Amino acid sequence: MEPSPNNGNLSASDRKRMRDRKAQKVLREKREGRIKALEDRVAYCERHHGAGWMQQMMAAMDTLRRENEMLRARQERLRAVVSSWEREESGLLSANTHNHPIQKTGQQLLMPGASYRRGGELSPTWLRPLNISHGEDEGRPLPEPSRLSEDDRAEDTSLGPNSTFTNSVDLLYPTHTAPVSVPAWRLTPINEGAHIPPISSVTCTWLANPDLVAACPPFPSPLDLLHGTRRNYLADKISQVIRLRAIRQPERLANGWLIYVYSKWRVSQSPETFSRIPPFLRPVLMQIQRGHPSGLDVIVFPQIRINLLENWDMVDFPEIIDYLACCQKVRWPWGEDILERDGDDNFRIRREFYDVFMRESGWGLTPEFIEKYPGLLKGMDVDAVRFQVGSHVDIVQK
């Protein structure tokens, strides 16, 4: 029997043993309390902070970080543009004061600078004064670079590295005349501020990894777009998104190709990457002025992109994208091959099919989409864009 604590006859060793037992009991209770608190905290985190939540928060943080970097870069570019305007306007006013009166607003200004065209010859850059007080140019597409010749397109070549697009942007700021030329290939759409979650079927999520996209080849393999691949990050991501929708292989391949070349330009802006984008897919001015999800930029009909932006607060964009996925058709005969073999027995896109989906007239919309969203076709020739089963362009055999 253990001696009673009140027993005054305890030896020194017994009193020490009792003190040790009390200390061990207190330490054990503290340790158990801490373990229980940690277990409760882990259980709470597992319930409320799962892998999906963490992934979404990390994606949101990454999106905000990239937006901040983009805004800082745009601020610096705008400062440089405004500074150049002030210098150019001061020079023009000084020259006009001594030589001739100032030209009227409606006239064109010929800047003293020159730019290189293809072939190496120099040509002046024309700039039109900006005037958007009546909203005339709000939805007009940006100026396009020189079209490639048929021989160049057949060989899949593009403008050389010494070439630049001399077309200037017609609209930057209201009531200002632009005294400098801004190439169209430098202006990218604004993909923020549209209140769309970062992880969504209506956004090009692969643009969050520009390094991986830039490392991909300039053109994808058609089989990679149709079936996915481990060797091409961009083609695989596009294939995963497109395969989620029940669409035919012609639309899957055509959409995949257009999204691929557009994404390459977004992460590696240059005259060369811009020239690979067909004119109807190049950004219109409103895409550069108003925030929107990146999925809008790859809609093949520019007028639909304009109408969406003009009525953004009144549309359900994810629903429209779902409808477009199944109602947007390539005018290609049913059952006709879209691939062919090259000299090395590898598959490539058939030339006739490529020529069809690389022009806007090669695409159409089914009557179901036209009837459900008539407001999105404002400003379009509905009869020309209507797609009926069996309607296709004639194939020119080469």
Secondary structure as UniProt FT lines:
FT   TURN            5..6
FT   TURN            8..9
FT   HELIX           12..48
FT   HELIX           51..99
FT   TURN            105..106
FT   STRAND          109..116
FT   TURN            118..119
FT   STRAND          122..127
FT   TURN            133..134
FT   TURN            136..139
FT   HELIX           150..154
FT   TURN            155..156
FT   TURN            161..162
FT   TURN            174..175
FT   HELIX           184..186
FT   TURN            201..202
FT   HELIX           205..208
FT   HELIX           210..214
FT   HELIX           222..227
FT   HELIX           233..243
FT   HELIX           249..267
FT   HELIX           271..275
FT   HELIX           279..281
FT   HELIX           285..289
FT   HELIX           294..298
FT   HELIX           302..310
FT   HELIX           312..314
FT   HELIX           317..327
FT   STRAND          328..330
FT   TURN            334..335
FT   STRAND          339..341
FT   TURN            343..344
FT   STRAND          347..349
FT   HELIX           351..357
FT   HELIX           360..362
FT   STRAND          363..365
FT   HELIX           367..372
FT   HELIX           374..377
FT   TURN            378..379
FT   HELIX           382..385
FT   TURN            389..390
//
